C-alpha cells in the first residue's frame, strides 16, 4: 500500500514537472519566438515541431516567428560550405541556419569547407553595404561584403539596416524553396534568408 502511494506521488510530481516545463517553453516562445536550430535531433527536424510542441517551418505561406540565437550573435557562427553559385560561395551556419554569401573572387573563405566567423557589428550599426547577386524566386538577392544576404522585392538597393521589429521580436520567416539539402526561408520584414536542414 505504501509503495503504491509513493508511486502515485512520484507520478503526480513527474506530471506536474512536465506540465511546468511545457508551460515555460510556450511562454518563452510567445515572448521571444520559436527556437530553431540545425543542431536539433533528426527526429525533431523531421517532425518540424518546436520543443514547445507547436508546428513550425511549414512549406506554405504561413510565417513562423523564430528567436535570435544569441550564442551565434555574440560568439560567432560555425559555417559549412553549401555550394557555389552566381560568382559567390555560399555557406550556412551549422547551428542557427544563417547564410553567408561571399564573392568568390574576393573572399578569404572561398577555398574553405568549414570555418568560424564572428558577426561584423559595424554593419549592424551603419547598415549593410549591398551589391546585387541575382534575381530569383521573384526577388532580388543582395549581399554585403560581410557576407550577410537579403532577398528583397525592390531592385537597386545599395544599403540596408535591419528594421527594429526584427531586432526586438525576432524574424517572421516563410518558406521559399528547397535546395542543396536545405529548406530556405525568408524573413517577411527584412528579407533575411535562413537555411534549415530539410527533412528526408
C-alpha positions as a printed Julia matrix, in Angstrom:
200×3 Matrix{Float64}:
  0.0    0.0     0.0
  2.77   2.38    1.0
  4.62   1.58   -2.23
  1.53   2.4    -4.3
  1.12   5.75   -2.54
  4.78   6.63   -3.2
  4.46   5.62   -6.87
  1.33   7.74   -7.18
  3.08  10.77   -5.62
  6.1   10.29   -7.92
  3.83  10.02  -10.97
  1.91  13.18   -9.98
  5.15  15.04   -9.34
  6.53  13.99  -12.75
  3.29  15.08  -14.47
  3.4   18.49  -12.79
  7.07  18.88  -13.68
  6.36  18.06  -17.34
  3.39  20.44  -17.4
  5.51  23.27  -15.94
  8.28  22.6   -18.46
  5.82  22.77  -21.38
  4.29  25.95  -19.97
  7.74  27.55  -19.63
  8.63  26.62  -23.24
  5.34  28.01  -24.56
  5.8   31.27  -22.65
  9.41  31.57  -23.86
  8.34  31.07  -27.48
  5.47  33.52  -27.05
  7.89  36.16  -25.72
 10.91  35.59  -27.98
  9.89  33.34  -30.87
 10.46  29.65  -31.57
 13.91  28.16  -31.11
 15.05  26.63  -34.39
 18.43  25.01  -34.91
 20.22  22.8   -37.41
 21.73  21.1   -34.35
 18.38  19.66  -33.22
 17.94  15.87  -33.25
 16.99  14.47  -36.68
 13.55  13.31  -35.5
 12.7   16.82  -34.29
 13.79  18.3   -37.64
 11.7   15.66  -39.44
  8.53  16.46  -37.48
  9.01  20.25  -37.85
  7.96  20.89  -34.28
  9.39  23.36  -31.8
 10.42  21.98  -28.38
  7.29  23.8   -27.1
  5.16  21.45  -29.25
  3.99  23.97  -31.86
  4.26  23.1   -35.58
  6.9   25.29  -37.27
  8.63  25.83  -40.63
  5.7   24.78  -42.78
  6.06  24.71  -46.58
  3.12  27.04  -47.07
  2.71  30.8   -46.82
  2.33  30.86  -43.03
  5.18  32.58  -41.22
  6.99  31.11  -38.21
  8.34  33.57  -35.66
 11.88  32.48  -34.75
 14.05  33.78  -31.94
 17.6   35.06  -32.3
 20.33  32.55  -31.48
 22.32  34.69  -29.06
 25.28  32.29  -28.86
 25.86  32.8   -32.61
 25.29  36.54  -32.38
 27.78  37.14  -29.57
 30.35  34.39  -30.17
 30.15  33.82  -33.92
 28.81  31.35  -36.48
 30.21  27.95  -37.42
 29.83  27.82  -41.21
 30.0   24.89  -43.61
 30.05  25.23  -47.38
 26.74  24.79  -49.14
 27.92  25.38  -52.71
 28.9   27.86  -55.41
 26.52  29.97  -57.45
 26.34  33.27  -59.3
 30.03  34.03  -58.67
 29.59  33.57  -54.93
 30.48  30.93  -52.37
 27.56  30.05  -50.15
 27.81  28.81  -46.57
 25.31  28.02  -43.81
 25.68  28.16  -40.02
 25.5   24.66  -38.55
 23.5   25.98  -35.6
 21.17  28.89  -36.48
 20.87  28.48  -40.27
 22.29  31.95  -41.01
 23.7   32.05  -44.56
 26.96  33.61  -45.68
 27.16  34.63  -49.34
 30.58  35.92  -50.38
 32.08  37.0   -53.7
 34.33  34.06  -54.64
 36.93  36.27  -56.33
 37.48  38.36  -53.17
 36.59  36.04  -50.32
 39.16  34.81  -47.8
 36.83  31.83  -47.25
 36.44  30.72  -50.9
 38.67  27.64  -50.54
 37.44  26.65  -47.08
 34.87  23.98  -46.38
 34.27  24.99  -42.74
 35.26  27.92  -40.54
 34.22  30.08  -37.6
 33.3   33.73  -38.2
 32.2   36.43  -35.8
 29.4   38.88  -36.56
 30.55  42.18  -38.08
 28.96  44.65  -35.66
 29.94  47.69  -37.76
 27.37  46.6   -40.36
 24.69  46.38  -37.68
 25.4   49.97  -36.61
 25.99  51.6   -40.02
 23.93  49.3   -42.21
 24.98  46.72  -44.77
 26.64  47.96  -47.98
 24.98  45.86  -50.67
 25.72  44.6   -54.14
 23.24  42.7   -56.33
 23.84  38.97  -56.66
 20.94  37.71  -58.78
 17.18  37.9   -59.31
 15.49  34.68  -58.13
 12.15  33.48  -56.82
 10.6   36.82  -57.8
 13.02  38.73  -55.53
 16.39  40.46  -55.85
 19.17  38.86  -53.84
 21.74  41.2   -52.31
 24.91  40.53  -50.34
 27.07  42.71  -48.13
 30.86  42.41  -48.11
 30.46  40.89  -44.63
 28.54  38.02  -46.29
 25.09  38.88  -44.96
 22.47  38.38  -47.66
 18.93  39.64  -48.21
 16.08  38.77  -50.56
 14.12  41.94  -51.26
 11.23  42.78  -53.63
 12.87  46.0   -54.88
 15.84  46.46  -57.24
 18.86  48.73  -56.89
 19.42  48.81  -53.14
 22.91  49.76  -52.0
 22.4   49.94  -48.23
 20.16  48.16  -45.75
 19.68  48.27  -41.99
 17.67  45.69  -40.04
 14.26  47.04  -39.01
 13.69  47.36  -35.27
 10.82  44.86  -35.38
 13.34  42.13  -36.3
 15.78  43.25  -33.62
 13.18  43.14  -30.84
 10.75  40.45  -31.95
 12.92  38.05  -33.95
 12.25  37.06  -37.55
  8.92  36.04  -39.12
 10.06  33.55  -41.74
  8.2   31.74  -44.52
  9.24  29.01  -46.93
 10.76  29.85  -50.33
 12.39  26.78  -51.87
 14.22  23.52  -51.1
 17.76  23.17  -52.44
 21.11  21.58  -51.59
 19.51  19.57  -48.76
 18.12  22.67  -47.01
 14.76  24.39  -46.83
 15.23  28.1   -47.49
 13.12  30.57  -45.53
 12.95  34.36  -45.75
 12.03  36.94  -43.12
  8.88  38.75  -44.25
 10.1   42.02  -42.7
 13.81  42.34  -43.55
 14.33  39.72  -46.26
 17.0   37.86  -44.26
 17.21  34.24  -45.52
 17.71  31.19  -43.31
 18.59  27.6   -44.23
 17.36  24.69  -42.15
 18.13  21.04  -42.83
 15.32  19.59  -44.96
 13.58  16.55  -43.51
 14.21  13.39  -45.51
